[in-house]
Amino acid sequence: MRGDAESDEVTQLLLRLTDGETDVLDQILPLIYDELRVLAGKYLGREHRKNHTLQPTALVHEAYVRLVDQRAVRWESRAHFFGAAANVMRHILVDHARRHKAEKRGGEIEKVQLEEALVISSGESNVELLELNEALEELAAVDPQKSKIVELRYFGGLSVEETAEVMGVSEITVKRHWRVAKAWLYDKLNPS
């Protein structure tokens, strides 16, 4: 997590952007670029496809453009922005995976390694990116809040505290929903 002063600065700039001050774009990017690149690297590092055509820099730029073009969003904080960035990056990669799969017509399957910390998947098993996305969409239909927590924690890399801030709930609620969502996803992705 960034220092409070930098986080506050990012939040203030995002609020100004929301208010239509587009001249702050040049000030925002240097403050968040490295973190967006780390997030993009985590996403791409989970995929096990050789010769991936999407690079972290391209993913960051596409996500950034989509995020700052959203005029209807009122950015509340740095954590809110990074939660949205996680969502946008996930959708970019899912779209990319779908296009690649359609081009290959069943060729090499793109997979994402679930981190040990999640305990969604046991051992070293891999789960397809598209399968994981479908499971998250099913979870969202059943419980949108739990799905959002998984997105923010796993894909966004947000801490429990940051997730609670973005969601407007207590840290205890985030921890409880996080455990339940992991168990639900584990059952969904590892049928007996």
C-alpha positions in Angstrom: 0.0 0.0 0.0 1.3 3.5 -0.8 2.0 6.1 1.8 -1.0 8.1 3.0 0.2 11.4 1.5 0.6 9.8 -2.0 -2.7 8.0 -1.6 -4.4 11.2 -0.6 -2.8 13.0 -3.6 -4.0 10.3 -6.0 -7.5 10.5 -4.5 -7.6 14.3 -4.8 -6.5 14.1 -8.5 -9.1 11.4 -9.2 -11.8 13.6 -7.7 -10.7 16.5 -9.9 -10.8 14.2 -12.9 -14.3 13.2 -12.0 -15.2 16.9 -11.9 -14.0 17.3 -15.5 -10.5 18.6 -14.9 -8.8 16.5 -17.6 -5.5 18.4 -17.2 -4.8 16.3 -14.1 -4.3 13.1 -16.3 -0.6 14.0 -16.7 -0.3 14.2 -12.9 -2.1 10.9 -12.2 -0.3 8.5 -14.4 3.2 8.9 -12.9 1.7 8.3 -9.5 -0.1 5.1 -10.3 1.8 3.7 -13.3 4.2 1.4 -11.4 1.3 -0.1 -9.4 -0.8 -0.7 -12.5 2.2 -2.3 -14.1 2.7 -4.6 -11.1 -1.0 -5.5 -11.3 -0.8 -6.2 -15.0 2.3 -8.3 -14.4 0.5 -10.4 -11.9 -2.3 -11.1 -14.3 -0.1 -12.0 -17.2 2.2 -14.0 -14.9 -0.7 -16.3 -14.0 -1.2 -17.3 -17.6 0.8 -20.2 -18.9 0.5 -19.6 -22.6 3.7 -19.3 -24.6 4.2 -16.3 -26.8 1.5 -14.3 -25.1 0.8 -11.4 -27.4 -0.4 -9.0 -24.7 2.4 -7.4 -22.7 2.1 -5.7 -19.3 2.6 -2.2 -20.8 -0.1 -2.7 -23.4 -2.5 -4.1 -20.7 -1.8 -1.1 -18.4 -2.3 1.4 -21.3 -5.6 -0.2 -22.4 -6.9 -0.4 -18.9 -5.8 3.2 -18.1 -7.6 4.6 -21.2 -10.8 2.7 -20.3 -10.7 3.9 -16.7 -10.1 7.6 -17.3 -12.6 7.7 -20.2 -15.4 6.7 -17.8 -17.2 10.0 -17.2 -20.0 8.5 -15.1 -17.7 7.2 -12.4 -17.0 9.2 -9.3 -13.6 8.1 -8.1 -13.8 8.0 -4.3 -10.2 6.9 -3.5 -7.0 5.3 -4.8 -8.3 1.9 -3.6 -11.6 2.5 -5.6 -9.6 3.2 -8.7 -7.4 0.1 -8.3 -10.5 -2.0 -7.7 -11.9 -0.8 -10.9 -8.5 -1.3 -12.6 -8.6 -5.0 -11.5 -12.0 -5.4 -13.0 -11.0 -3.8 -16.3 -7.8 -5.8 -16.6 -9.7 -9.0 -15.9 -12.2 -8.2 -18.7 -9.5 -7.2 -21.1 -7.7 -10.5 -20.5 -10.9 -12.6 -20.7 -11.8 -10.9 -24.0 -8.2 -11.5 -25.3 -8.5 -15.2 -24.2 -11.8 -15.6 -26.0 -10.5 -14.1 -29.2 -7.3 -16.3 -29.0 -9.4 -19.4 -28.3 -11.7 -18.6 -31.3 -8.7 -18.1 -33.5 -7.1 -21.3 -32.4 -10.4 -23.2 -32.5 -9.6 -25.2 -29.4 -5.8 -24.8 -29.6 -3.6 -24.3 -26.6 -5.7 -23.4 -23.6 -4.9 -20.4 -21.5 -4.6 -21.1 -17.9 -4.2 -19.0 -14.8 -2.3 -20.4 -11.7 -4.3 -19.6 -8.6 -2.1 -18.4 -5.8 -1.6 -20.7 -2.8 -2.8 -17.8 -0.6 -6.2 -18.1 -2.0 -6.8 -21.8 -1.2 -9.4 -21.8 -3.9 -7.6 -24.5 -5.6 -5.6 -27.2 -3.9 -2.0 -28.1 -4.7 -0.6 -27.0 -8.1 -3.8 -27.4 -10.2 -4.5 -24.9 -12.9 -7.8 -23.4 -13.8 -8.6 -21.9 -17.2 -9.0 -18.2 -17.2 -12.3 -18.5 -18.9 -13.5 -21.1 -16.4 -12.5 -18.9 -13.5 -14.3 -15.9 -15.1 -17.5 -18.0 -15.6 -17.3 -19.1 -11.9 -17.0 -15.5 -10.8 -19.9 -14.5 -12.9 -22.0 -17.4 -11.4 -20.9 -16.2 -7.9 -21.9 -12.6 -8.8 -25.4 -13.9 -9.8 -25.7 -15.6 -6.4 -23.9 -13.0 -4.3 -22.5 -9.9 -6.0 -20.8 -8.7 -2.8 -18.7 -11.9 -2.4 -17.8 -11.8 -6.1 -16.6 -8.2 -5.8 -14.5 -9.1 -2.8 -12.8 -11.9 -4.8 -12.2 -9.5 -7.7 -10.7 -6.8 -5.4 -8.6 -9.1 -3.3 -7.4 -11.7 -5.8 -7.3 -9.7 -9.1 -6.8 -6.2 -7.6 -4.4 -7.2 -5.0 -6.2 -5.0 -2.5 -5.7 -5.6 1.2 -8.6 -6.5 3.5 -8.6 -2.8 4.7 -8.6 -1.4 1.2 -11.4 -3.8 0.1 -13.5 -2.8 3.1 -13.0 0.9 2.1 -14.0 0.3 -1.5 -17.0 -1.8 -0.6 -18.1 0.4 2.3 -18.2 -2.6 4.7 -16.3 -3.7 7.8 -13.0 -5.6 7.6 -14.7 -8.5 9.5 -17.3 -8.7 6.8 -14.6 -8.7 4.1 -12.8 -11.5 5.9 -15.9 -13.6 6.4 -17.1 -13.2 2.8 -13.6 -13.9 1.5 -13.6 -17.2 3.3 -17.0 -18.2 2.0 -16.3 -17.1 -1.5 -13.0 -19.1 -1.6 -14.8 -22.2 -0.5 -17.6 -21.6 -3.0 -15.1 -21.2 -5.8 -13.1 -24.2 -4.7 -16.2 -26.4 -4.9 -17.1 -24.9 -8.3 -13.7 -25.3 -9.9 -12.9 -28.6 -8.3 -16.0 -30.8 -8.7 -15.9 -34.2 -7.0 
